[in-house]
Amino acid sequence: MIRTVRVVTLALLGSLGLSGCADLGYLVQAAGGQLDLLRRARPLDQARQDPALSPETRRKLNLAAQVRAFAVAPPAQGGLGLPDHGSFRDYVDVGRPYVVWNVFSAPEFSVALDTACFPVAGCVAYRGYFNEAQAQADAEGRRAAGRDVIVGGVSAYSTLGYLKDPLLSTMLLYPDATLIRTIIHELSHPSVYVPGDTVFNESYATAVEEEGMRRYLAAHGTPDLRAADGLAQERQAAFQALLLDSRQALEALYAQGGLSDDERRARKAEVLQAAQNRYAALRASWGGYAGYDTFFAQGLNNAALGAVAAYAALVPEFQALLARVGGDLGTFITAARACGARPQPERAACLRGG
């Protein structure tokens, strides 16, 4: 599963009030899944002492505790100074490969993702399920209605500080560099969140992740960790570039006038096949690295391209803002909140200093 698809769970946020566009059954399953995790969680310090743990799991838990401490420690003490909402102090063995499965969909001739609206979280471009069968059932219903659909497993999420999110066993299944980045990313979410603006929220968290990882490597990195992270980010950049290029090609196609639906379908298929071919070439250049195979195995479509594009579009603007404030994360967070308070059309310009 790709790291760029994450979820901010709606879970117990549904108990804060229902809106007309929220589905009660969906919120009930989300709340039930979240409550199950909280019920089974135990203090991280206790979990680390469990004699039944494998040496590798214990090592990963120790690493996670160190990264959490680094992320919330004040800059004067060598940390990032992210707000401490109590997350990742507990641990839960989820017992499955993903904690949540996200369902994304889009019209046949658009890369704009369908949205669902919920209390507190606002309108988001996915639905997350704690049960894979329920996610697949939702996906099948959307396909039957003629939508392009993708289902993606998720290893981590944030409840935006409303709950004390536990560290999840699913987060430990990935390499050290990925675990470090995920913890920093998820801990950043409660500090800035704009209901209904996935691009703004995820781009912000990704920018904090990038800066946080840079500082973590400077303070605690080893040559092996730096090399592994560098290689992973190089592959991630190539993967995202491929999908963003394909998304832009489809946007241009759908904007063309004078085409019949059959002509659009044929040209759409050509764009998507070209993307698959480009991935095959990338994979070969990586020596057969298969980390993105699951994503491509579902088949590329509008939903797949829209899901990836939604999470990184404003990262350069956030990075420019961080540079303008001299790298001070506290000032950066304050400025990002101010931009998030602007009307949606003005947020990107605000990040650029407008």
N, C-alpha and C positions, 0 to 999 in steps of 0.2 A: 504493500500500500504506500502511496506517496505521502510525504510528510506535509505537503501543502494543503491537504484537505483536513481541516480540524473542525471541531464542533464547540460552540458555546452552548451547553445543554440548557434546555428550557425547563426540565425537571420540575423542582418545587417552585420555580417562579410562577407556575400556573396557579399556585394557591394564593397568589397575591391579587387575583382577580381575573375574570375571564372577559375576553373581548368577543365581539360578534363573529370574527373570522377565526377564532381559535376552536379547535376540535377537542371536546371534552375527553373522548376516548384516548386520543393521542396524548393529552396531558397526563391522564391517569397512568398510562404505561411509562411515561417519562418520569413521573414522580415515584412510581413503584421501583423502577430501576435505580434511581438515585438513592432512595431509602435503603434498598438492599445493600448498596455499596457502603453507605454510612454505618449500617448495622454490623457489617462484617469487618469493618476497619479496626485496626488496633494500633497503638502508638508505635511509631517507627523505631524508637529505641528498643522496645520490647520485641518487635519483629526481628530486629537484627540479631538478637540473642537466641533465637529459636534454633535448637540443635538440629532440627530437621531440614533447615535451609541448606541448599547446595552452596559450596564455596563461591561460585560465580554470582548467585543471587545475593549473597551477603556482601560481596564486593560491590555490586551495583547499588545496593541499598546504602552502603557507606558513601559511595560517590554521590548519590542523590542527596544525602544529608549535607555533604560538603557544598554542593552546588546551591542548595537552598540557602544555606548560611551565607554564602557569598552574595547571592542575589539580594537578600534583605539587609545585609550589613551596611552601615553608613559608608559613604565614600571615604571619609576620614579614616575608616578602619579597613580600607581596601575593597569594599563591596560596591554594589550598584545602587543601593539605597532604594530599592523598590518597596512599596508599601507592604507590610506584613499583615495579611488577613488570616493567617493561621493555616494556610494550605500546605500540603505535603509534609505535615508533621505525623500523619498516620499512614498506614500501608494496608492495602487489601489485595489479596490474590483473587483476581477476577474469575479465573477458571476458564477462560476462553481467549482466542487470539486477539479479539478486538473488544473494547468496552461498549462501543456504539457503532451502528451502521447508518451512514448518512445516505439519503436518497435525494439526488438532484435531477431536475428535469427541465426541458426547454421545448419550445415549439419546433416543428419540423424545419422551419425556415427562419430561425433566429437563434443567436447565441446568447440572448438575454435569458437568464435563469428564471424559472417560475419561483414565486415567493409565497411564504406562509407567514401569517401575522399572529403574534402572541403577546400576552401582557409582559410588560417590563422589557423584554428583549427586542420588541418591535418586530418588523418584518425581516425575515431572513430567507436565504436562498436554498434551503434544504429542510428536510425533516430527519431527525435522528431517532433511531430505535435501539433499545437495549436488547432486542431480540432480532436475530437475523431473519427469521422466517417472516416476521411482521414487516421488516424492511422490504423483503423480496415481494411480499404480497402487495404492498403499496406500489412498488416499481412496476409490477405486472399490470396493475390497474391503470397506471399512467401510460404504459406502452399501448394498452388496448384503446386508450383515448387518442392515440396518434402522437404522443410526445416522445422526444428523445430522452433517454433515461440512463443514469449511471448510479450504481450503489458502491459506496466506498467505506471500508472499515476504518475506524478511528481508534488510536491508541491513547489519546489524552484529550481533556477538555477543561474549561474553566466555568465555574458558576458565578464569576464576576465578583467574588467576595461575599456573596450572600450566604454561602456555605463554606465550611473548611474542607476543601477538596482533598481527598487522600491521594497519596502516591499509588499508582496502579501497576499491577504486575505486567500489564500490556506495554507499559513504557520501558520495561527492562529488557524487552525482546530485541531492542535495536542496539546498534553500536554505541560506544560511550559518547562520541561527539553528538549523536542524535539525541541521546538522553539529556545531555547538558543543555543543548539548544531548546529542547521541548520544555524543560523545567523553567528556564528563563522566559521563554515565550508565554507560557501559561500564567506565570506569576505576574507578567506585565499587564494582562488583560484588565484586571479590576481598576487599574490606575487611570485608564482612559477607555471609555466605551460609549459609543453613540448609537442609540437604538435605531435599527433599520439600515445602518450603513456598514455592511460587511467589508467592503473594500477599505474604508477608512480604518476600521477596527483591526483587521488582520494585517494591513500594511504597517500600522503603528507597532503592533506586537512583533512583526518580523524585523522592523528596524531596531527595536530594543534587543531582540534576539541577536542580531548581527553585531551590534555594539557590545552587548554583554558577552558574547562568545569571544570577541576580540580581546576584551579585558581579562576574561577568564584564562585564555591561553597565555596572555602575557604574564599573569600571576602564577598560574598553576599548570600550564601546559607542558607536555613532554614532546620531544621530537616526533614520536610515533603518533600522538594525538593530533598534533598540528598537521602532519602529513595525511592522516586519515580524514580529518575535517576538510582539508583543502581539496582532496580528491572528491569527496562527497559533494562539496559545494560546486566544484567544476561540473560534475555530472548533472547536478540539479539545475544549474544555469543552462546547460545545453538542452535538457529536457523541457524547461520552461520556455526557452526561446523557440523550440520546435512547436510547442502548442500555441504560443502567442502568435507566431507567424501563421499558423493554420487558422486560428480564430479570426485574424485580420482578413485572410483570404476569403473566408466564408462570409464575413460581414460585408465585404465588397461585392461578393456574388449576390447576396440577398438584397442588396441595395439597388441592383441593376433592374431597370424597367424592361418591359417587353419580352420577358421570358415566361414560358409556360411552366407549370409545376413539374412536368416531366423533365424539361430542360434543366430546371434547378436541381432536381434529384440527381440527374446524371452528372452535372458539374460538381455537386456536393460530394458525390461518391469519388470523383477524381481527386478532389482536394484531400479527402480523408485517406485514400489509398496512398497518395504521395507522402502524407505524414507517417503512415505505417512503414513505408519504404525508407523514409529518412530515419525512423527509429531503428530499423534493422541495421542500417549502416552505422548509426551511433553505437548500438550494442556491440557490433563487431569491432569497432575501434576501441571499445572498453574491454576487450578480451573476453566477451561473453557475459559481462556483468548483467545479472537478471533482475535487479532491484525494481525495475519499472514494468516487468512483464505482466504482472497481475492487472495493472491499469490498462495496458494495451490489449490484453486478452479479452476484455469485455467488449471491445470494439469502440473505435472513436466515434463520437457524435457531438451534437451541439452542447449537450449537458456536460460531457467530459471536458470539452474545451472551455466552457463557461466556468466550471467549477475551479479549474486551475487559475484562470485569469483573474478570478475574483479576489485572490489573496495576495497579490503582489503589485498591483498597478501603481500605488502611491508610495512605494518604498523609497524611491529616489527623492521624492519631495520631503519625506520625513527625515531622511539622512541629511539633506541640505539644511533643514531646520536645526538638527542637532549640531551641525557644523557652525551655524550662525550663532548659536548660544555657547560656543566654545567647548562643546562636549559635556556640559553640565546637565546630567540627566534630570535633576530636580527642576531646573528651569525649562528643560525640554518638555517634561510632562505637563507643566503648567501651560506652556504655549500650545501644546497639542490639544489640551482640554479647551482652550479658548477657541482654537480653530474648529474643534468639533461642535462648539456651541453655535457656530454660524449656520445659516441656511445651507443645505447640501450643495447647491451650485457654487457656493463661495469657499468651500473648505480647501480645495486644492490650491486655489490662488492664495489663501491665507497661509498655507504651509510654505508657499514660495515667497512669502513676505509681502503679499499684496493686501 
